[in-house]
Amino acid sequence: GQQVMQIPQYQHVQEGEDFTTYCNSSTTLSNIQWYKQRPGGHPVFLIQLVKSGEVKKQKRLTFQFGEAKKNSSLHITATQTTDVGTYFCAGRSNDYKLSFGAGTTVTVRA
Amino acid sequence: DAGVTQSPTHLIKTRGQQVTLRCSPKSGHDTVSWYQQALGQGPQFIFQYYEEEERQRGNFPDRFSGHQFPNYSSELNVNALLLGDSALYLCASSWMSYEQYFGPGTRLTVT
């Protein structure tokens, strides 16, 4: 079955620094979604990427979908304390199933 | 406009018992998906309901069953509870296969 892997599992970042989290699928995806879950909260939708090589930006967040539609990345610039949480990628296969990665948990040092 | 709501918020059950969790989707959404999230893990897909039919199912045993009602609300039933069923159960609604809106979840503890 489809598997989605995310690295790193944990990311400790100094406030103001940049970081990237990566997502890889064992199969080609029809689209990929990114979610953020704050401690004690529920996943909140951030963005969906559909096209091969697609790049989308949301303020300090840049999302990219690989050319082969099997990998994706989230890059955050100038990290702030509000960026704390766990970032999940979720890949959708052609049968509608959405498979979540294990997430990257981000902590920020002020 | 109310978002996705789930009930109850917390639940404690004993091994072998049965549990029913409920979900009301966001207004305008016709698709409901259920996920199990163990501590420190990503949500694991249980199944998805569309037009009152189970459209897709993840790798969960038949002890996990569900239902979708004409008003698009949904229930998740788990029979013969095991200790390993302890988790946060998340309901997510969407219109077709677009972005999903998650509810706050039901924290199930099996003792």
Interface residues (C-beta under 8 A of the other chain):
Chain A: G1 Q6 Q33 Y35 G41 H42 P43 V44 F45 Q48 F88 A90 R92 D95 Y96 K97 L98 S99 F100 G101 A102 G103
Chain B: S33 Y35 Q41 G42 P43 Q44 F45 Q48 R55 Q56 G58 N59 L90 A92 S97 Y98 E99 Q100 Y101 F102 G103 P104 G105
